[in-house]
Amino acid sequence: MGIELAGEGAGRLFGLDFQTVIQVVAHLINVGLLAFILVKLLYKPVQNFLLKRVERIKGELDHAGDEMAKANELKLQYEQKMKDVELARDEILGEARKAAADEGRQIVADAKKEADAVKERAAANVDLEWDRAQTAMRQAIVDVASAMTEKFVTLAINKETHDQLFADTMSELEGMTWRS
């Protein structure tokens, strides 16, 4: 029918004779032997190489994961330290502001005390100058009165009367109080 043996006809499509069967079997044995040799020589080493590569990649991924975890931990520590630094900075700034405000109040209080002291010294100086002026005015009045009295006495009074008038004037001046 479709397959004819070699001896039966020349127009056959595929001749299945004994030689072809031997060649097919020989090819199958060669292919099996070649497959066996390739499995023994190449498959195991390639499989071992691939397993080692998979293990190495897995180890690198595990190491990368560990490193990533460490990096995340360091990042969290860094962020916490930054928060602590911010808190410390805010605390230091608050203390500095408080100290500056206290120092400012102290400076104002000291300036006020100094201004009061200056006012008191100025008032004391004014009183002292007032007393000096009064003393100088009294002395000038006494000098003028003495000069007038001396002229009056020399013109109108003799020595005895002069002495009497001088004594009376002096006793009056001693008894007098000056107004401030």
Backbone as CSV, one residue per row, in Angstrom:
resi,resn,N_x,N_y,N_z,CA_x,CA_y,CA_z,C_x,C_y,C_z
1,MET,0.803,-1.153,0.000,0.000,0.000,0.000,0.852,1.223,0.000
2,GLY,1.043,1.887,1.074,1.853,3.072,0.979,3.305,2.758,1.147
3,ILE,3.601,1.708,1.913,4.998,1.378,2.137,5.277,0.082,1.402
4,GLU,6.286,0.147,0.686,6.623,-1.052,-0.074,8.019,-1.459,0.297
5,LEU,8.246,-2.715,0.228,9.566,-3.220,0.510,10.447,-3.032,-0.724
6,ALA,11.749,-3.150,-0.571,12.681,-2.827,-1.628,12.585,-3.766,-2.830
7,GLY,12.324,-4.918,-2.650,12.319,-5.824,-3.765,11.038,-5.803,-4.554
8,GLU,10.029,-5.238,-4.181,8.747,-5.342,-4.828,8.555,-4.323,-5.933
9,GLY,9.034,-3.169,-5.848,8.760,-2.225,-6.926,9.742,-1.086,-6.930
10,ALA,9.916,-0.565,-8.156,10.892,0.495,-8.274,10.303,1.857,-7.937
11,GLY,9.041,2.062,-7.958,8.459,3.368,-7.726,8.036,3.579,-6.290
12,ARG,8.656,2.998,-5.456,8.246,3.119,-4.058,8.747,4.406,-3.425
13,LEU,8.084,4.757,-2.399,8.381,6.005,-1.731,9.408,5.797,-0.615
14,PHE,9.253,4.817,0.146,10.161,4.563,1.263,10.404,3.073,1.286
15,GLY,11.616,2.693,1.080,11.912,1.269,1.038,12.399,0.802,2.394
16,LEU,11.716,-0.151,2.990,12.066,-0.643,4.321,12.694,-2.025,4.141
17,ASP,13.940,-2.091,3.947,14.630,-3.367,3.827,15.483,-3.585,5.050
18,PHE,16.190,-4.661,5.059,16.960,-5.048,6.238,18.087,-4.052,6.483
19,GLN,18.734,-3.574,5.464,19.837,-2.624,5.586,19.338,-1.325,6.218
20,THR,18.162,-0.862,5.834,17.610,0.369,6.375,17.299,0.184,7.839
21,VAL,16.780,-0.953,8.211,16.464,-1.223,9.624,17.741,-1.217,10.429
22,ILE,18.814,-1.801,9.931,20.089,-1.845,10.645,20.633,-0.421,10.774
23,GLN,20.527,0.341,9.740,21.020,1.719,9.808,20.195,2.534,10.812
24,VAL,18.887,2.318,10.814,18.034,3.044,11.751,18.382,2.649,13.171
25,VAL,18.550,1.349,13.399,18.908,0.880,14.743,20.277,1.424,15.110
26,ALA,21.227,1.421,14.183,22.565,1.934,14.464,22.496,3.425,14.790
27,HIS,21.657,4.139,14.041,21.505,5.579,14.331,20.871,5.784,15.699
28,LEU,19.893,4.969,16.038,19.256,5.088,17.362,20.249,4.782,18.471
29,ILE,21.075,3.775,18.264,22.098,3.442,19.272,23.098,4.585,19.370
30,ASN,23.509,5.109,18.230,24.455,6.247,18.230,23.844,7.463,18.928
31,VAL,22.573,7.729,18.629,21.909,8.875,19.262,21.787,8.626,20.759
32,GLY,21.394,7.392,21.160,21.285,7.077,22.589,22.626,7.173,23.282
33,LEU,23.671,6.591,22.637,25.011,6.648,23.202,25.496,8.089,23.293
34,LEU,25.256,8.862,22.250,25.653,10.264,22.255,24.894,11.031,23.342
35,ALA,23.602,10.743,23.482,22.813,11.402,24.526,23.345,11.017,25.894
36,PHE,23.663,9.723,26.101,24.191,9.263,27.382,25.517,9.954,27.694
37,ILE,26.398,9.998,26.702,27.711,10.623,26.893,27.536,12.119,27.163
38,LEU,26.657,12.750,26.410,26.438,14.186,26.626,25.852,14.436,28.004
39,VAL,24.932,13.562,28.450,24.361,13.721,29.789,25.454,13.567,30.815
40,LYS,26.283,12.564,30.694,27.347,12.329,31.663,28.413,13.416,31.601
41,LEU,28.787,13.798,30.416,29.872,14.762,30.292,29.397,16.215,30.399
42,LEU,28.260,16.553,29.859,27.853,17.943,29.804,26.694,18.288,30.736
43,TYR,25.712,17.441,30.842,24.511,17.800,31.601,24.815,18.029,33.064
44,LYS,25.525,17.085,33.694,25.846,17.232,35.115,26.711,18.462,35.372
45,PRO,27.786,18.694,34.631,28.572,19.905,34.887,27.781,21.190,34.633
46,VAL,26.979,21.189,33.572,26.188,22.383,33.288,25.147,22.578,34.379
47,GLN,24.534,21.455,34.799,23.548,21.544,35.878,24.220,22.024,37.162
48,ASN,25.387,21.502,37.489,26.128,21.960,38.678,26.501,23.440,38.551
49,PHE,26.958,23.835,37.354,27.295,25.244,37.122,26.066,26.124,37.330
50,LEU,24.926,25.702,36.773,23.706,26.487,36.920,23.238,26.522,38.375
51,LEU,23.336,25.395,39.095,22.960,25.372,40.519,23.861,26.307,41.337
52,LYS,25.158,26.253,41.041,26.086,27.147,41.749,25.762,28.613,41.433
53,ARG,25.431,28.869,40.185,25.077,30.233,39.792,23.800,30.669,40.490
54,VAL,22.798,29.791,40.553,21.548,30.114,41.248,21.821,30.380,42.720
55,GLU,22.656,29.539,43.344,22.994,29.733,44.763,23.749,31.044,44.971
56,ARG,24.684,31.339,44.051,25.435,32.588,44.157,24.495,33.795,44.026
57,ILE,23.597,33.749,43.055,22.644,34.850,42.859,21.731,34.961,44.077
58,LYS,21.281,33.811,44.594,20.434,33.835,45.794,21.202,34.434,46.974
59,GLY,22.467,34.055,47.113,23.299,34.612,48.181,23.471,36.120,48.013
60,GLU,23.700,36.549,46.776,23.839,37.984,46.530,22.541,38.719,46.817
61,LEU,21.409,38.111,46.459,20.115,38.731,46.763,19.891,38.795,48.269
62,ASP,20.253,37.708,48.970,20.127,37.726,50.431,21.032,38.796,51.035
63,HIS,22.265,38.878,50.518,23.210,39.891,51.012,22.677,41.301,50.708
64,ALA,22.128,41.470,49.492,21.565,42.774,49.128,20.379,43.100,50.020
65,GLY,19.567,42.097,50.344,18.437,42.321,51.253,18.919,42.717,52.639
66,ASP,19.973,42.029,53.119,20.541,42.383,54.425,21.098,43.802,54.407
67,GLU,21.810,44.117,53.333,22.372,45.460,53.210,21.269,46.508,53.134
68,MET,20.170,46.183,52.434,19.044,47.105,52.340,18.414,47.296,53.712
69,ALA,18.296,46.210,54.482,17.739,46.317,55.834,18.644,47.186,56.710
70,LYS,19.964,46.975,56.587,20.907,47.794,57.352,20.801,49.262,56.934
71,ALA,20.677,49.476,55.618,20.563,50.852,55.117,19.283,51.501,55.638
72,ASN,18.184,50.745,55.641,16.930,51.291,56.169,17.049,51.591,57.654
73,GLU,17.736,50.707,58.377,17.938,50.943,59.814,18.788,52.190,60.039
74,LEU,19.860,52.317,59.251,20.707,53.507,59.361,19.928,54.764,58.995
75,LYS,19.060,54.653,57.997,18.239,55.792,57.603,17.319,56.201,58.738
76,LEU,16.700,55.208,59.397,15.825,55.509,60.541,16.620,56.143,61.682
77,GLN,17.823,55.616,61.938,18.675,56.200,62.982,19.043,57.630,62.623
78,TYR,19.372,57.860,61.354,19.717,59.204,60.897,18.538,60.148,61.078
79,GLU,17.344,59.695,60.677,16.163,60.539,60.822,15.889,60.836,62.287
80,GLN,16.071,59.851,63.163,15.857,60.066,64.601,16.881,61.059,65.139
81,LYS,18.122,60.898,64.700,19.154,61.843,65.152,18.852,63.251,64.662
82,MET,18.355,63.369,63.441,17.993,64.697,62.919,16.861,65.303,63.743
83,LYS,15.881,64.455,64.136,14.799,64.954,64.979,15.356,65.402,66.332
84,ASP,16.281,64.602,66.877,16.891,64.966,68.159,17.675,66.270,68.032
85,VAL,18.384,66.430,66.912,19.150,67.666,66.688,18.198,68.854,66.579
86,GLU,17.084,68.660,65.874,16.092,69.734,65.750,15.539,70.110,67.121
87,LEU,15.222,69.092,67.931,14.702,69.369,69.274,15.742,70.102,70.117
88,ALA,16.984,69.637,70.035,18.051,70.295,70.796,18.240,71.730,70.314
89,ARG,18.178,71.920,68.994,18.330,73.271,68.436,17.205,74.176,68.935
90,ASP,15.977,73.654,68.893,14.843,74.445,69.361,14.981,74.774,70.841
91,GLU,15.452,73.797,71.621,15.634,74.023,73.056,16.709,75.073,73.308
92,ILE,17.818,74.970,72.576,18.916,75.931,72.745,18.461,77.323,72.331
93,LEU,17.728,77.400,71.205,17.228,78.704,70.762,16.253,79.293,71.779
94,GLY,15.409,78.446,72.353,14.466,78.926,73.372,15.208,79.461,74.589
95,GLU,16.218,78.705,75.018,17.004,79.164,76.170,17.743,80.456,75.844
96,ALA,18.276,80.543,74.623,19.001,81.760,74.224,18.051,82.958,74.178
97,ARG,16.849,82.731,73.652,15.874,83.827,73.616,15.502,84.254,75.031
98,LYS,15.292,83.276,75.903,14.938,83.587,77.288,16.073,84.354,77.966
99,ALA,17.308,83.868,77.750,18.465,84.548,78.343,18.599,85.961,77.794
100,ALA,18.368,86.125,76.478,18.459,87.463,75.879,17.379,88.378,76.442
101,ALA,16.164,87.842,76.617,15.083,88.657,77.183,15.410,89.036,78.627
102,ASP,15.931,88.069,79.408,16.305,88.369,80.792,17.416,89.412,80.829
103,GLU,18.402,89.250,79.947,19.510,90.204,79.912,19.011,91.583,79.484
104,GLY,18.079,91.608,78.531,17.500,92.884,78.096,16.769,93.571,79.236
105,ARG,15.967,92.780,79.985,15.274,93.369,81.138,16.272,93.871,82.177
106,GLN,17.352,93.115,82.382,18.366,93.528,83.352,19.051,94.807,82.890
107,ILE,19.345,94.900,81.603,19.989,96.108,81.070,19.064,97.313,81.238
108,VAL,17.770,97.115,80.947,16.813,98.218,81.102,16.721,98.632,82.569
109,ALA,16.680,97.644,83.484,16.601,97.957,84.916,17.858,98.709,85.365
110,ASP,19.028,98.240,84.889,20.280,98.922,85.247,20.299,100.346,84.690
111,ALA,19.835,100.498,83.446,19.804,101.834,82.849,18.852,102.747,83.629
112,LYS,17.733,102.190,84.060,16.777,102.989,84.834,17.399,103.408,86.168
113,LYS,18.102,102.463,86.815,18.762,102.805,88.079,19.812,103.884,87.865
114,GLU,20.568,103.728,86.781,21.606,104.714,86.492,20.991,106.075,86.176
115,ALA,19.887,106.080,85.446,19.202,107.338,85.143,18.681,107.984,86.420
116,ASP,18.126,107.163,87.327,17.666,107.710,88.610,18.831,108.285,89.408
117,ALA,19.981,107.579,89.386,21.156,108.080,90.095,21.636,109.394,89.487
118,VAL,21.610,109.481,88.154,22.023,110.717,87.490,21.074,111.850,87.870
119,LYS,19.774,111.545,87.904,18.800,112.571,88.304,19.062,113.040,89.732
120,GLU,19.319,112.075,90.613,19.579,112.447,92.016,20.836,113.302,92.128
121,ARG,21.888,112.924,91.396,23.120,113.725,91.427,22.870,115.114,90.861
122,ALA,22.084,115.182,89.801,21.781,116.484,89.202,20.977,117.339,90.174
123,ALA,19.995,116.707,90.847,19.207,117.452,91.838,20.104,117.916,92.983
124,ALA,21.022,117.058,93.426,21.945,117.440,94.498,22.848,118.573,94.034
125,ASN,23.312,118.504,92.788,24.154,119.579,92.246,23.375,120.885,92.147
126,VAL,22.108,120.792,91.748,21.278,122.000,91.675,21.117,122.602,93.066
127,ASP,20.820,121.743,94.072,20.675,122.239,95.451,21.972,122.865,95.945
128,LEU,23.099,122.206,95.631,24.400,122.727,96.051,24.676,124.075,95.377
129,GLU,24.396,124.174,94.095,24.593,125.443,93.392,23.656,126.532,93.945
130,TRP,22.423,126.124,94.283,21.463,127.073,94.866,21.996,127.611,96.187
131,ASP,22.517,126.686,97.006,23.091,127.113,98.302,24.294,128.028,98.075
132,ARG,25.144,127.706,97.113,26.304,128.547,96.820,25.852,129.942,96.353
133,ALA,24.833,129.936,95.490,24.332,131.222,94.986,23.757,132.057,96.129
134,GLN,23.007,131.413,97.035,22.441,132.134,98.175,23.552,132.676,99.068
135,THR,24.555,131.819,99.295,25.670,132.268,100.129,26.387,133.447,99.465
136,ALA,26.605,133.357,98.166,27.267,134.448,97.452,26.402,135.708,97.485
137,MET,25.065,135.541,97.351,24.152,136.696,97.394,24.185,137.327,98.771
138,ARG,24.156,136.519,99.821,24.214,137.064,101.187,25.503,137.836,101.409
139,GLN,26.575,137.192,100.929,27.874,137.865,101.103,27.884,139.192,100.342
140,ALA,27.307,139.200,99.125,27.265,140.445,98.357,26.410,141.489,99.067
141,ILE,25.275,141.056,99.633,24.405,141.995,100.366,25.135,142.542,101.574
142,VAL,25.837,141.635,102.277,26.583,142.081,103.455,27.667,143.066,103.034
143,ASP,28.342,142.757,101.946,29.401,143.646,101.474,28.836,145.014,101.080
144,VAL,27.705,145.001,100.363,27.084,146.271,99.956,26.603,147.047,101.182
145,ALA,25.969,146.308,102.118,25.471,146.974,103.322,26.631,147.546,104.130
146,SER,27.704,146.772,104.192,28.866,147.277,104.932,29.443,148.515,104.264
147,ALA,29.515,148.455,102.942,30.060,149.608,102.227,29.164,150.824,102.402
148,MET,27.827,150.610,102.326,26.901,151.740,102.496,26.969,152.275,103.924
149,THR,27.031,151.350,104.849,27.090,151.767,106.232,28.375,152.527,106.489
150,GLU,29.426,152.049,105.950,30.706,152.711,106.158,30.683,154.126,105.583
151,LYS,30.103,154.292,104.395,30.010,155.623,103.798,29.096,156.525,104.626
152,PHE,27.992,155.951,105.034,27.047,156.738,105.827,27.678,157.152,107.159
153,VAL,28.340,156.229,107.747,28.927,156.503,109.049,30.060,157.518,108.907
154,THR,30.860,157.360,107.914,31.967,158.296,107.774,31.479,159.699,107.479
155,LEU,30.362,159.836,106.851,29.852,161.156,106.531,29.092,161.772,107.710
156,ALA,28.329,160.976,108.404,27.397,161.565,109.357,27.725,161.265,110.811
157,ILE,28.512,160.362,111.085,28.635,159.958,112.479,30.091,160.054,112.910
158,ASN,30.214,160.333,114.173,31.551,160.401,114.711,31.988,158.997,115.136
159,LYS,33.111,158.908,115.749,33.701,157.616,116.077,32.860,156.879,117.080
160,GLU,32.401,157.464,118.072,31.606,156.818,119.118,30.270,156.354,118.590
161,THR,29.616,157.201,117.903,28.326,156.866,117.330,28.526,155.765,116.287
162,HIS,29.583,155.872,115.576,29.890,154.861,114.562,30.038,153.487,115.177
163,ASP,30.784,153.387,116.241,30.980,152.101,116.906,29.667,151.560,117.432
164,GLN,28.843,152.452,117.993,27.534,152.046,118.523,26.644,151.520,117.398
165,LEU,26.574,152.222,116.278,25.738,151.798,115.140,26.261,150.474,114.551
166,PHE,27.549,150.320,114.479,28.115,149.080,113.950,27.753,147.896,114.814
167,ALA,27.859,148.058,116.106,27.519,146.983,117.038,26.049,146.647,116.927
168,ASP,25.184,147.619,116.845,23.735,147.369,116.706,23.434,146.634,115.389
169,THR,24.041,147.063,114.320,23.795,146.434,113.015,24.270,144.989,113.006
170,MET,25.389,144.775,113.615,25.914,143.410,113.658,25.018,142.506,114.486
171,SER,24.520,143.020,115.601,23.635,142.187,116.414,22.339,141.918,115.682
172,GLU,21.851,142.853,114.902,20.639,142.639,114.099,20.890,141.603,113.001
173,LEU,22.023,141.714,112.339,22.350,140.755,111.272,22.531,139.339,111.816
174,GLU,23.097,139.218,112.974,23.270,137.893,113.567,21.940,137.276,113.920
175,GLY,21.002,138.038,114.328,19.676,137.548,114.720,18.775,137.272,113.538
176,MET,19.145,137.750,112.368,18.321,137.579,111.183,18.446,136.174,110.629
177,THR,17.328,135.684,110.081,17.360,134.372,109.366,17.076,134.652,107.911
178,TRP,17.769,133.989,107.115,17.602,134.173,105.675,16.589,133.198,105.132
179,ARG,15.788,133.679,104.231,14.800,132.815,103.596,15.486,132.034,102.462
180,SER,15.046,130.749,102.331,15.622,129.915,101.280,14.843,130.063,100.012
